[in-house]
Amino acid sequence: MNDPYSKNPAKDVQNQELAQYIADMLIELRNMAKAAGLKTLLGLLEITFCEAFSIANKVEIPPGEIEKLRRLAKAAHEG
């Protein structure tokens, strides 16, 4: 019987590669949103890019940075 809690290194690598691809696509979309002046979309894409990047690179986003991104998204929504 397979242990559902055991690590699967091959799946981890596959997920990291997929997350990197998604991060690459998101940064392109983010740049397009910035160029078009779509502030709310820009903020959302930055947040999702950070999530994909952190998965791809196995890093945690510092709590202060997350709050900064939330403020950016809120300001974009209000502006």
The 8 nearest C-alpha neighbors of each residue, nearest first, counted from 0:
[[1, 2, 3, 5, 4, 6, 7, 8],
 [2, 0, 3, 5, 4, 6, 7, 10],
 [1, 3, 4, 5, 0, 6, 7, 8],
 [4, 2, 5, 1, 6, 0, 7, 10],
 [5, 3, 2, 6, 1, 7, 0, 8],
 [4, 6, 2, 3, 7, 1, 8, 10],
 [7, 5, 8, 4, 11, 3, 10, 2],
 [6, 8, 10, 9, 11, 5, 12, 4],
 [9, 7, 11, 10, 6, 12, 13, 5],
 [10, 8, 12, 11, 7, 13, 14, 6],
 [9, 11, 13, 7, 12, 8, 14, 15],
 [12, 10, 8, 14, 9, 13, 15, 7],
 [13, 11, 15, 9, 14, 10, 16, 8],
 [12, 14, 10, 16, 11, 15, 17, 9],
 [13, 15, 17, 11, 12, 16, 18, 10],
 [16, 14, 55, 12, 18, 17, 13, 19],
 [15, 17, 19, 13, 18, 14, 12, 20],
 [18, 16, 14, 20, 19, 15, 13, 21],
 [17, 19, 55, 21, 15, 51, 20, 16],
 [20, 18, 55, 22, 16, 17, 21, 15],
 [19, 21, 23, 17, 22, 18, 16, 24],
 [20, 22, 18, 24, 23, 19, 25, 17],
 [23, 21, 19, 25, 51, 48, 20, 24],
 [24, 22, 20, 21, 26, 25, 19, 27],
 [23, 25, 21, 27, 22, 26, 28, 20],
 [26, 24, 28, 22, 27, 23, 48, 29],
 [27, 25, 29, 23, 28, 24, 30, 22],
 [26, 28, 30, 24, 25, 29, 31, 23],
 [29, 27, 25, 31, 30, 26, 32, 24],
 [30, 28, 26, 32, 27, 31, 44, 41],
 [29, 31, 33, 27, 28, 32, 34, 26],
 [30, 32, 28, 34, 29, 33, 35, 27],
 [33, 31, 37, 29, 35, 41, 30, 34],
 [34, 32, 30, 36, 35, 31, 41, 37],
 [35, 33, 31, 32, 36, 30, 37, 29],
 [34, 36, 32, 33, 37, 31, 30, 38],
 [37, 35, 33, 34, 38, 32, 41, 31],
 [38, 36, 32, 40, 35, 39, 41, 33],
 [37, 39, 75, 41, 40, 36, 42, 33],
 [40, 38, 75, 76, 42, 41, 37, 72],
 [39, 41, 43, 42, 38, 37, 44, 32],
 [40, 42, 38, 44, 39, 32, 29, 43],
 [43, 41, 72, 45, 39, 40, 44, 71],
 [44, 42, 40, 46, 45, 41, 47, 72],
 [43, 45, 47, 41, 46, 42, 29, 48],
 [46, 44, 48, 42, 43, 47, 41, 49],
 [47, 45, 43, 49, 44, 48, 42, 68],
 [46, 48, 50, 44, 49, 45, 51, 43],
 [47, 49, 45, 51, 22, 50, 46, 25],
 [48, 50, 52, 46, 47, 51, 53, 45],
 [49, 51, 47, 53, 48, 52, 54, 46],
 [52, 50, 18, 48, 22, 54, 53, 49],
 [53, 51, 55, 49, 54, 50, 22, 48],
 [52, 54, 58, 56, 50, 57, 51, 55],
 [55, 53, 57, 51, 52, 56, 15, 18],
 [56, 54, 15, 18, 19, 52, 53, 57],
 [55, 57, 53, 54, 58, 52, 15, 19],
 [58, 56, 54, 53, 55, 59, 15, 52],
 [59, 57, 53, 56, 60, 54, 52, 55],
 [58, 60, 53, 61, 57, 54, 62, 50],
 [59, 61, 62, 58, 64, 65, 53, 49],
 [60, 62, 64, 63, 59, 65, 66, 58],
 [63, 61, 65, 64, 60, 66, 67, 59],
 [64, 62, 66, 65, 61, 67, 60, 68],
 [65, 63, 67, 61, 66, 62, 68, 60],
 [64, 66, 68, 62, 67, 63, 69, 61],
 [65, 67, 69, 63, 64, 68, 70, 62],
 [68, 66, 64, 70, 65, 69, 71, 63],
 [67, 69, 71, 65, 66, 70, 72, 64],
 [70, 68, 66, 72, 71, 67, 73, 65],
 [69, 71, 73, 67, 68, 72, 74, 66],
 [72, 70, 68, 74, 69, 73, 75, 42],
 [71, 73, 42, 75, 69, 70, 74, 39],
 [72, 74, 70, 76, 75, 71, 69, 77],
 [75, 73, 77, 71, 76, 72, 78, 70],
 [76, 74, 39, 38, 72, 78, 73, 77],
 [75, 77, 39, 73, 74, 78, 72, 38],
 [76, 78, 74, 75, 73, 39, 72, 38],
 [77, 75, 76, 74, 38, 39, 73, 72]]
